[in-house]
């Protein structure tokens, strides 16, 4: 052998070893496409030979309940928003080659609503009552290779009323097929924490569990590579031990990161831990974990701290539906909603009242929100309009469901606290009630020792939990509403850590957070209007900062003036004459002839605000100490109203409205001008009716029709009107307050989408979107 050949062989051997070290033999495949669906019960549909040729072809995530129609007689009633319930079946055929033989084959569901049963090739592999939980089944014993396999899923939410808010129906979250070697990391066992998190040093602790189901004990090394946001490796660690035959072994590793970039609300920097099982030079299994280096804690006297900075959590509660898309929410919809919340000054989200999709928390990680991660709306006691819900299953399932949620979610830097219940109606006055809470809190502590546990207490002074020792067990005492009671409880027990778990939009509730250093934060009910919990003919609970279609509401404008760090000025007036009606943000009464006395408020965080009507000053008003709005009583004049905000005499913000005439054209705008052919990618196209001068017409309710050509489709339409019973999966929508939207998706890898909006008597409007890889 020549010297040159020797070095070539050494180089190739080294390259092979590097490739093995970088590979992750765990294969994760999207399982979303090419399902068959049948709405209704189908006897024998779990069997491989069942004839499903007439079934509807679709991809998941899929929520068939949102397809409607609305009907007051639907058994979901007010809780489920009067949308349909029942049984739905899904079937899918797939083939694995013989190369997969010897691998473990599992299927991961992020959520199936509800009471799901799963079969593979006619074999029942599991049932899960809770529709919000993620779960995994091992398909390995029943897989056939080089010939078709049939997976069947039955989702049954026919037992109603099952929820106080809209649930959806079907396989409404993502599904994956996962293949890995017999020796592997147990599910969700890779656990990353950062016990030291300063700008000078970060300690990354990785815990993992490896199972060796073989009959031979062997030495296995677990390695972790820490990669920063630029893709650079910044640290490594490893640990070796013998894993006995048929046993599991726990591993702990620590890696040091010099000068880390800390995850925070303004710069949510993320790292990746690539953790592998290695035997000799062979990589046996690998898992990638996204995490942030940060320190979060709650203090009794000063509230919430992130990386040594005292921060008020300015949060909102969010239900899991996405309005027009129901429970099957593309991530792009959440991204647009999160942008609105950020703009309003929101920095926290409570997942009310159930586990969310994992990508929801990924987005919180990336966009810089802190999260209260919540498990249940009920324990064993039923609630009105949801009498046949999780209360039927809590006793048998709470432990497994809690375990799965916490283990799935504990690597997210956004998650800073867990809640194990919302307004629980079980008695909390006796040992049984104490035990239910303590068991849940202890389990969370066991699985994720670094995060505290709370629950949203319901009328604590009535239930007596502030006096009977119950609240004293809680890591952080959380209460819904009645902030004065929580303030009094802390002042009686200054060692208690406290947080508002659910709060309304009124001024005194904001002041309870602003003025009390020990109040860690609050979560408004709600951030966005949600389906259900409404009395017919209403279909939607409208307590949000924003409506279903993303429209700013009065309370969002005011909240931004309290919570935003940037200068804010907003004008609102009473919709009807002499202070009657609702607060609206426009200068166009529904009847110019009868509207002469305009009650006006200005929401602003500026030192002073000057108001002008048709160029004439109506006076200057300074910022009240209690953040209340500045008020004017004006004689209405058609034209222009303008507010100017100043700090130290310098103009820093302004807003103006003009009186609109009749609709003359449609103006289209898109949240994204480019989108990818991906289920989670959307562009929200907004149609606004304007007059001949381009002024929005806030009272217009005309029907707008949509058409689309090219590489796209309309997934859903909406207008935010809580009284509308129009179909969401349609190509037309009446305007509400002058606007409506269409949610557009791509249908091809590349191409152009031409979107057209038309209305009787007006010229068509068009918009072009590009589909890119």
C-alpha positions in Angstrom: 0.0 0.0 0.0 1.4 3.4 -0.9 1.5 6.2 1.6 -1.0 8.2 -0.5 -3.5 5.3 -0.5 -3.0 4.9 3.2 -4.0 8.5 3.9 -7.0 8.2 1.4 -8.3 5.2 3.4 -7.8 7.1 6.7 -9.6 10.1 5.2 -12.6 8.0 4.0 -12.8 6.1 7.4 -12.8 9.5 9.2 -15.4 10.8 6.9 -17.6 7.8 7.5 -17.3 8.1 11.2 -18.2 11.8 11.0 -21.2 11.0 8.8 -22.3 8.4 11.3 -21.9 10.8 14.2 -24.0 13.4 12.4 -26.8 11.1 11.2 -30.0 10.5 13.0 -31.3 7.0 12.1 -34.7 7.8 13.6 -36.9 8.5 10.5 -39.9 10.8 10.9 -42.4 10.9 8.1 -45.4 13.1 7.8 -48.5 11.0 7.8 -51.0 13.8 7.0 -51.7 13.1 3.3 -54.1 10.7 1.5 -56.6 9.7 4.1 -60.2 8.6 3.4 -63.0 10.0 5.6 -66.6 9.0 6.3 -68.9 11.1 8.5 -71.0 8.7 10.5 -70.5 5.3 12.0 -69.3 2.5 9.7 -69.6 -1.0 11.1 -66.5 -3.0 10.3 -64.4 0.0 9.1 -61.5 -1.2 11.3 -61.1 -4.3 9.2 -58.6 -4.3 6.3 -61.1 -5.7 3.8 -63.7 -3.0 4.4 -64.8 -1.3 1.3 -64.0 2.4 1.6 -64.0 3.3 -2.1 -66.9 5.7 -1.7 -65.3 7.6 1.2 -64.1 11.2 0.8 -60.4 11.7 0.0 -58.6 14.4 2.1 -55.5 15.3 4.0 -55.3 15.9 7.8 -55.4 17.9 9.9 -59.1 18.0 9.3 -62.0 19.3 11.4 -65.3 18.2 10.0 -67.4 20.0 12.6 -66.5 23.4 11.3 -68.0 22.4 7.9 -71.4 23.0 9.6 -74.0 23.8 9.2 -74.9 25.9 12.2 -78.2 24.7 13.8 -79.7 25.7 17.1 -80.8 22.1 17.5 -77.2 20.6 17.2 -76.4 18.8 20.5 -73.2 20.7 21.0 -75.5 23.6 22.0 -74.1 26.8 23.3 -70.8 25.3 24.4 -69.9 23.9 21.0 -71.2 26.8 19.1 -74.2 24.9 17.6 -72.0 23.1 15.2 -72.3 19.4 14.4 -71.1 16.5 16.5 -71.0 12.7 16.0 -68.8 9.9 14.7 -66.1 10.2 12.0 -64.0 7.5 10.5 -60.6 7.8 8.8 -58.6 5.1 6.9 -55.3 5.2 5.2 -53.3 2.7 3.2 -49.5 2.7 3.3 -46.6 0.4 2.4 -43.2 -0.1 4.1 -40.4 -1.9 2.4 -38.4 -4.7 3.9 -35.7 -2.2 4.7 -37.9 -1.2 7.6 -38.1 -4.7 9.0 -36.3 -4.9 12.3 -37.2 -1.3 13.1 -39.8 -0.1 15.6 -42.7 1.5 13.8 -44.9 4.0 15.8 -47.5 6.5 14.9 -47.8 9.8 16.6 -51.1 11.8 16.8 -50.9 15.4 18.0 -54.6 15.3 18.8 -57.8 13.5 17.8 -61.2 14.8 18.8 -62.4 12.8 20.6 -62.7 9.3 22.2 -60.4 8.0 19.5 -59.8 4.3 18.7 -57.0 3.2 16.4 -56.5 0.0 14.5 -53.7 -1.3 12.3 -54.5 -4.1 10.0 -57.5 -4.9 12.1 -55.7 -5.0 15.4 -56.8 -2.5 18.0 -53.8 -0.6 19.3 -55.3 2.0 21.7 -58.1 4.3 22.8 -57.7 7.9 24.1 -60.7 9.8 25.5 -59.1 13.2 25.8 -59.2 15.0 22.5 -56.5 17.5 23.3 -53.7 15.1 24.2 -50.8 13.9 22.0 -50.3 10.1 22.0 -48.2 7.4 20.4 -48.9 3.8 19.5 -46.5 1.0 18.6 -47.5 -0.6 15.3 -44.5 -2.9 15.0 -46.1 -6.3 15.9 -48.8 -5.8 13.2 -46.9 -4.3 10.3 -46.7 -6.1 7.0 -43.7 -5.3 4.7 -43.8 -4.9 0.9 -47.6 -5.0 1.0 -50.3 -2.6 2.0 -51.1 -1.8 5.6 -54.4 -0.2 6.7 -54.7 2.1 9.6 -58.2 3.0 10.8 -59.2 5.7 13.3 -62.6 6.3 14.8 -63.3 9.7 16.4 -66.4 9.9 18.5 -67.7 13.1 20.0 -71.4 12.1 19.8 -71.9 12.2 23.5 -72.9 15.8 24.1 -72.8 18.4 25.6 -69.1 17.6 26.1 -67.5 21.0 26.4 -68.2 24.6 27.4 -66.4 25.8 24.2 -65.9 24.6 20.7 -63.8 21.4 20.4 -63.9 20.4 16.7 -64.1 16.9 15.5 -61.8 14.3 13.8 -58.0 14.1 13.3 -57.6 17.8 13.6 -53.8 17.9 14.3 -50.8 16.5 12.6 -49.8 12.8 12.4 -46.4 11.3 11.9 -45.0 7.8 11.3 -41.7 7.2 13.2 -39.2 4.4 12.7 -36.2 3.8 14.9 -34.0 1.0 16.1 -34.9 -1.4 18.9 -32.4 0.3 21.2 -33.7 3.9 21.4 -34.7 6.8 23.5 -38.0 6.3 25.2 -40.7 8.7 24.1 -40.2 12.3 25.2 -37.4 11.3 27.6 -34.8 13.7 26.3 -35.2 16.6 28.8 -33.1 19.8 28.4 -32.7 22.3 31.2 -30.4 25.3 31.8 -29.5 25.4 35.5 -27.0 28.2 34.8 -28.2 30.9 32.5 -26.2 34.1 32.4 -24.7 36.1 29.6 -21.3 34.8 30.6 -22.1 31.2 30.9 -24.8 28.7 30.2 -25.0 25.2 31.6 -27.1 22.9 29.5 -28.2 19.7 31.3 -29.6 16.9 29.2 -31.3 13.9 30.7 -32.4 11.0 28.6 -33.6 7.4 29.0 -32.4 4.6 26.7 -34.1 1.2 26.5 -32.3 -2.0 25.5 -35.0 -4.6 24.6 -32.4 -7.0 23.3 -31.2 -10.1 25.1 -27.6 -8.8 25.3 -26.2 -6.1 27.6 -24.0 -3.6 25.9 -22.2 -0.3 26.4 -24.0 2.6 24.9 -22.8 6.2 24.9 -25.2 9.1 24.8 -23.8 12.3 23.2 -25.2 15.8 23.0 -24.1 18.4 20.5 -25.3 22.0 21.2 -25.9 24.1 18.1 -26.6 27.8 18.1 -29.1 29.7 15.9 -26.5 30.1 13.2 -25.9 26.4 12.9 -22.5 26.5 14.7 -21.6 23.8 17.2 -20.9 25.5 20.5 -20.5 22.6 22.9 -20.6 18.8 23.3 -21.0 16.3 26.1 -21.2 12.6 26.4 -21.8 9.8 29.0 -21.3 6.1 28.6 -22.7 3.2 30.6 -23.8 -0.4 30.3 -27.5 -1.0 29.6 -28.6 -4.4 30.8 -30.6 -6.7 28.5 -34.3 -5.9 28.6 -33.7 -2.8 30.8 -33.7 1.0 30.6 -31.0 3.3 31.8 -31.1 7.0 32.7 -28.3 9.3 31.4 -27.4 12.8 32.5 -25.0 15.0 30.6 -23.9 18.6 31.1 -22.5 20.9 28.4 -21.1 24.4 28.9 -21.9 27.2 26.5 -19.7 30.3 26.8 -21.3 33.7 26.3 -24.7 32.3 25.4 -27.5 34.4 23.9 -30.3 34.2 26.4 -33.9 33.5 25.4 -36.1 36.5 26.2 -39.3 38.2 25.1 -37.5 40.6 22.8 -34.9 38.3 21.4 -36.1 34.7 21.7 -32.9 33.1 20.7 -33.1 29.3 20.3 -30.5 26.5 20.5 -30.7 22.9 19.3 -29.5 19.9 21.2 -28.8 16.9 19.0 -28.8 13.9 21.3 -27.7 10.5 20.1 -27.3 6.9 21.3 -23.9 5.6 20.0 -22.5 2.0 20.1 -18.9 2.0 19.0 -18.9 4.3 15.9 -22.5 3.5 15.0 -25.3 6.0 15.8 -28.3 3.9 17.0 -30.8 6.7 17.6 -31.0 10.5 17.6 -33.4 13.2 18.7 -33.2 16.9 18.0 -34.5 19.2 20.8 -35.0 22.9 20.4 -34.5 24.9 23.7 -33.6 28.3 25.1 -31.0 29.2 27.6 -32.9 31.3 30.2 -33.8 31.6 33.9 -37.4 32.1 34.9 -38.8 32.3 38.4 -41.6 33.7 40.5 -40.9 35.6 43.7 -43.5 36.3 46.4 -42.6 40.0 46.8 -41.8 41.0 43.3 -43.6 38.6 40.9 -42.1 37.2 37.7 -38.4 37.4 36.7 -36.8 36.4 33.4 -33.0 36.4 33.2 -32.7 38.6 36.2 -35.2 41.2 34.9 -38.5 41.8 36.7 -41.3 41.5 34.1 -45.0 41.9 34.3 -46.7 39.0 32.4 -49.2 40.8 30.2 -51.1 37.8 29.1 -54.2 36.6 27.3 -56.2 33.4 27.4 -56.6 31.6 24.1 -58.9 28.7 23.1 -57.6 26.3 20.5 -59.8 27.1 17.6 -58.8 29.4 14.7 -62.2 30.9 13.9 -63.1 30.0 10.3 -60.8 27.0 10.2 -62.2 25.5 13.4 -59.9 23.3 15.4 -57.6 22.4 12.4 -55.5 25.6 12.6 -52.7 26.2 10.1 -49.7 27.6 12.0 -49.8 30.6 9.6 -53.2 31.6 11.2 -51.6 31.5 14.6 -48.6 33.5 13.4 -50.9 36.3 12.2 -52.8 36.3 15.4 -49.7 36.3 17.5 -48.4 39.4 15.5 -51.6 41.2 16.5 -51.2 40.2 20.1 -47.6 41.4 20.1 -48.6 44.7 18.6 -51.2 45.2 21.4 -48.4 44.7 24.0 -49.2 41.1 24.9 -46.3 38.9 26.1 -48.0 35.9 27.7 -50.5 33.2 26.7 -52.5 30.9 28.8 -53.5 27.7 26.9 -57.1 27.7 28.2 -58.1 25.1 29.1 -56.3 22.2 27.6 -53.0 21.1 25.9 -52.4 22.8 22.6 -50.8 21.6 19.4 -47.0 21.2 19.8 -46.3 23.7 17.0 -48.3 26.3 18.9 -45.7 26.2 21.6 -42.9 26.2 19.0 -44.3 29.5 17.7 -44.4 30.9 21.2 -40.8 29.9 21.5 -39.9 31.7 18.3 -41.9 34.8 18.8 -41.2 35.4 22.5 -44.2 34.7 24.6 -44.3 33.2 28.0 -46.9 30.4 28.5 -49.1 29.1 31.2 -49.5 25.5 30.0 -52.9 24.1 31.2 -54.2 20.6 31.5 -57.9 20.5 32.2 -61.1 22.5 32.5 -62.8 19.9 34.7 -61.8 17.2 37.2 -64.6 14.9 38.4 -67.4 17.5 38.8 -69.4 18.4 35.8 -69.9 22.0 34.5 -73.0 23.5 32.9 -73.0 23.0 29.1 -70.3 20.4 29.4 -71.8 17.8 31.6 -70.5 14.9 29.5 -66.9 16.0 29.1 -63.6 15.1 30.7 -65.3 14.8 34.1 -66.3 11.3 32.9 -62.6 10.3 32.4 -60.6 12.3 34.9 -60.2 9.6 37.5 -58.9 7.0 35.1 -56.9 9.2 32.8 -55.6 12.4 34.5 -52.2 10.9 35.4 -51.4 9.6 31.9 -52.7 12.7 30.2 -50.8 15.0 32.6 -47.7 13.0 32.2 -47.8 13.1 28.4 -48.5 16.8 28.3 -45.7 17.7 30.6 -43.1 15.4 29.1 -44.0 16.7 25.6 -43.9 20.4 26.5 -41.2 20.7 29.1 -38.4 21.6 26.7 -40.1 24.7 25.5 -38.5 27.9 26.9 -41.8 29.7 26.6 -43.5 27.5 29.2 -42.8 29.1 32.6 -45.7 27.7 34.6 -48.2 24.8 34.5 -51.9 25.0 35.5 -53.7 21.8 36.4 -57.3 23.1 36.4 -59.6 25.9 35.5 -62.4 26.9 37.9 -62.7 23.4 39.2 -66.0 22.6 40.7 -64.9 19.6 42.8 -65.0 20.3 46.5 -61.6 21.7 47.7 -62.7 21.7 51.3 -61.7 18.2 52.3 -58.9 15.7 52.1 -60.1 14.3 48.8 -60.0 17.7 47.1 -56.6 18.4 48.6 -55.3 15.1 47.4 -56.5 15.6 43.8 -54.5 18.8 43.6 -51.5 17.6 45.4 -51.2 14.4 43.3 -51.2 16.5 40.1 -48.7 19.0 41.4 -46.4 16.3 42.7 -46.5 14.5 39.3 -45.6 17.8 37.5 -42.8 18.4 40.0 -41.5 14.8 39.4 -41.5 15.3 35.6 -40.3 18.9 35.4 -38.9 20.1 38.7 -37.9 23.5 37.4 -41.4 24.9 36.8 -44.1 25.9 39.3 -47.7 24.7 39.3 -50.9 26.7 39.8 -54.6 26.4 39.0 -57.2 29.0 38.3 -59.2 29.2 41.5 -62.9 29.8 41.3 -64.4 32.2 43.9 -61.8 31.3 46.5 -63.4 33.3 49.3 -66.7 31.4 48.7 -65.0 28.0 48.6 -62.8 28.9 51.5 -59.5 27.8 49.9 -57.6 30.9 51.1 -58.4 30.0 54.7 -58.5 26.2 54.8 -54.9 25.5 53.7 -55.6 24.6 50.1 -54.0 27.8 48.5 -51.0 27.4 50.8 -50.1 24.2 48.9 -49.9 25.9 45.6 -46.5 27.0 44.1 -48.2 30.1 42.7 -51.7 31.0 43.8 -53.8 31.7 40.7 -57.3 33.3 40.7 -59.9 34.1 38.1 -61.3 37.6 38.4 -62.0 39.4 41.7 -58.5 40.9 41.8 -59.2 42.6 45.1 -59.6 39.2 46.8 -56.2 38.1 45.4 -54.6 41.3 46.6 -56.1 40.8 50.0 -54.9 37.2 50.1 -51.3 38.2 49.3 -51.3 40.9 51.9 -52.5 38.5 54.5 -49.9 35.9 53.3 -46.9 37.9 51.9 -45.0 34.6 51.3 -47.5 33.6 48.7 -46.6 34.0 45.0 -49.7 35.2 43.1 -50.9 35.6 39.5 -54.2 36.5 37.8 -55.1 33.5 35.8 -58.2 35.1 34.2 -59.1 38.8 34.1 -61.5 41.2 32.3 -60.6 44.2 30.3 -61.6 46.9 32.8 -59.3 49.6 34.2 -59.2 48.6 37.8 -58.0 45.1 36.9 -55.1 46.6 35.0 -54.2 48.8 37.9 -54.1 45.7 40.2 -51.3 44.5 38.0 -49.6 47.8 37.4 -49.5 49.0 41.1 -48.9 45.8 43.0 -45.2 44.6 42.7 -46.1 41.1 43.9 -48.7 40.6 41.2 -46.7 38.4 38.6 -49.1 38.9 35.8 -52.6 38.5 34.4 -54.3 36.7 31.5 -57.2 38.5 29.9 -60.3 36.7 28.9 -59.7 36.5 26.0 -57.1 37.4 23.4 -59.2 36.5 20.4 -62.9 35.8 20.1 -63.6 32.0 20.1 -66.2 29.6 18.8 -68.9 28.5 21.3 -69.9 29.6 24.8 -72.5 31.8 23.2 -76.3 32.0 23.3 -78.1 31.6 20.0 -78.3 33.4 17.6 -74.7 34.2 18.7 -72.2 31.5 17.8 -69.0 33.0 19.2 -67.9 34.4 22.5 -66.9 38.0 21.8 -64.8 38.9 24.8 -61.5 39.0 22.9 -59.2 41.8 22.1 -59.6 40.8 18.5 -62.5 39.3 16.5 -62.3 36.0 14.7 -61.1 37.7 11.5 -58.3 39.7 13.2 -60.2 43.0 13.6 -59.1 45.3 16.4 -61.8 45.8 19.0 -62.3 48.7 21.4 -60.7 46.8 24.3 -57.6 46.0 22.2 -57.1 49.7 21.4 -57.3 50.6 25.1 -55.1 47.7 26.2 -52.4 48.7 23.7 -52.4 52.2 25.4 -51.7 50.4 28.7 -49.4 47.6 27.7 -47.4 48.8 24.6 -43.9 50.2 25.0 -44.4 52.5 22.0 -46.4 55.7 21.9 -50.1 55.0 21.2 -53.1 57.2 20.4 -56.5 55.8 19.5 -59.9 57.5 19.0 -63.2 55.9 19.8 -66.7 57.2 20.0 -70.1 56.0 21.1 -71.8 54.5 18.0 -75.2 56.1 18.8 -76.2 59.6 19.7 -75.6 61.1 23.1 -73.5 58.3 24.5 -75.6 55.3 23.5 -74.4 52.2 21.8 -71.0 50.7 21.7 -67.5 52.2 21.4 -66.4 52.2 17.7 -63.2 53.4 16.0 -64.5 55.5 13.1 -66.1 58.9 12.3 -69.0 57.6 10.2 -72.3 57.3 12.0 -74.9 54.9 10.7 -77.3 57.9 10.4 -75.8 61.3 9.9 -79.1 63.0 10.4 -79.7 61.9 13.9 -76.2 61.8 15.2 -75.2 65.2 16.7 -73.8 64.5 20.2 -70.5 62.5 19.9 -69.1 61.1 23.1 -65.4 60.6 22.3 -62.6 58.9 24.3 -58.9 58.9 23.5 -56.7 55.9 24.6 -53.1 57.0 24.9 -50.0 56.5 26.9 -48.6 59.9 25.8 -48.0 62.8 28.2 -50.7 64.9 26.5 -53.2 64.6 23.7 -54.7 67.3 21.6 -57.9 66.6 19.6 -58.9 68.3 16.4 -62.2 68.3 14.6 -62.0 69.6 11.0 -58.7 71.3 11.8 -60.0 73.1 14.9 -58.5 72.2 18.3 -60.9 70.8 20.8 -58.3 71.2 23.6 -55.3 69.4 25.2 -55.6 66.9 28.0 -52.8 65.4 30.1 -52.4 61.8 30.9 -54.4 60.8 34.0 -52.4 59.1 36.8 -54.8 56.1 36.7 -54.4 55.5 32.9 -58.1 56.3 32.4 -59.2 57.5 28.9 -59.3 61.2 28.1 -62.9 62.3 27.2 -64.4 64.9 25.0 -68.1 65.7 24.4 -68.4 67.0 20.8 -71.0 68.3 18.5 -70.6 66.0 15.6 -69.4 67.4 12.3 -68.9 65.4 9.1 -65.3 65.5 8.1 -62.0 64.6 9.9 -61.3 64.0 13.5 -57.6 63.8 14.5 -55.8 63.1 17.8 -52.1 64.0 18.3 -50.1 62.5 21.2 -47.0 64.4 22.5 -44.2 63.5 24.9 -42.3 66.4 26.3 -44.0 68.7 23.8 -42.9 66.6 20.8 -45.5 64.8 18.6 -44.9 61.0 18.8 -48.2 59.5 17.7 -51.4 60.4 15.9 -54.6 59.0 14.5 -57.3 60.3 12.3 -60.7 59.2 10.9 -62.7 60.7 8.1 -66.4 60.3 7.4 -67.0 57.8 4.7 -69.5 57.9 1.8 -71.0 55.0 -0.1 -68.9 52.0 -1.0 -67.2 52.7 -4.4 -64.5 50.0 -4.6 -62.9 47.0 -3.0 -59.3 47.2 -1.7 -57.5 43.9 -1.2 -54.5 43.3 1.1 -52.6 40.1 2.0 -50.8 39.1 5.2 -48.3 37.2 3.0 -47.5 38.0 -0.7 -45.5 34.8 -0.9 -46.4 31.4 0.5 -45.2 27.8 0.3 -47.1 24.7 -0.6 -47.3 23.6 3.0 -50.4 22.8 5.1 -49.4 25.3 7.7 -48.7 28.2 5.3 -51.5 30.6 4.6 -52.1 34.1 3.3 -55.0 36.0 4.9 -56.5 38.2 2.2 -58.6 41.1 3.5 -61.3 42.8 1.4 -62.1 46.3 2.6 -65.0 48.4 1.1 -63.9 52.1 0.6 -65.6 55.1 -0.8 -64.6 57.2 -3.8 -61.9 58.9 -1.8 -60.5 55.6 -0.4 -62.0 56.0 3.0 -63.0 52.7 4.6 -66.8 52.3 5.0 -67.2 50.9 8.5 -71.0 50.3 8.2 -70.9 48.4 4.9 -72.3 44.9 5.0 -72.5 44.0 1.3 -71.9 40.5 0.0 -68.5 40.0 -1.5 -67.7 37.1 -3.8 -64.3 35.6 -4.2 -62.7 33.6 -7.0 -59.2 32.2 -7.3 -57.2 30.8 -10.2 -53.7 29.4 -10.5 -51.8 27.5 -7.8 -54.1 28.1 -4.8 -57.4 27.6 -3.1 -59.6 29.3 -0.6 -59.7 27.3 2.6 -62.2 29.5 4.5 -63.9 32.8 4.6 -65.0 35.0 7.6 -65.9 38.4 8.7 -65.8 38.2 12.6 -69.5 38.7 13.0 -70.7 36.7 16.0 -74.3 36.6 14.7 -73.4 35.3 11.3 -74.5 31.7 10.4 -72.8 31.8 6.9 -70.7 28.8 5.9 -66.9 29.2 6.4 -66.0 26.9 3.6 -67.4 29.1 0.8 -66.4 31.5 -1.8 -68.4 34.5 -0.6 -69.0 36.4 2.6 -70.9 39.5 3.7 -68.8 42.3 4.9 -68.9 43.1 8.6 -67.9 46.6 9.6 -66.7 47.0 6.1 -64.4 44.0 5.9 -64.2 40.3 5.3 -61.4 37.8 4.8 -60.4 34.8 2.8 -57.7 32.3 4.0 -55.7 31.2 1.0 -53.5 28.2 0.6 -51.1 27.0 -2.1 -52.0 23.9 -4.1 -48.7 23.5 -6.1 -45.0 23.7 -5.3 -44.6 26.9 -7.3 -46.7 29.2 -9.4 -49.0 32.3 -9.2 -52.3 32.7 -7.5 -54.7 35.3 -8.9 -57.3 36.3 -6.2 -60.4 38.2 -7.3 -63.1 39.9 -5.2 -66.3 41.2 -6.7 -69.5 43.0 -5.5 -72.6 44.0 -7.4 -72.2 47.5 -8.8 -68.5 47.8 -8.1 -65.4 47.1 -10.2 -63.6 43.8 -9.4 -60.5 43.9 -7.4 -57.5 41.5 -7.9 -54.4 40.5 -6.0 -51.5 38.4 -7.1 -49.7 36.0 -4.7 -46.6 33.9 -5.5 -46.0 30.3 -4.4 -42.4 29.6 -3.8 -40.4 26.7 -2.4 
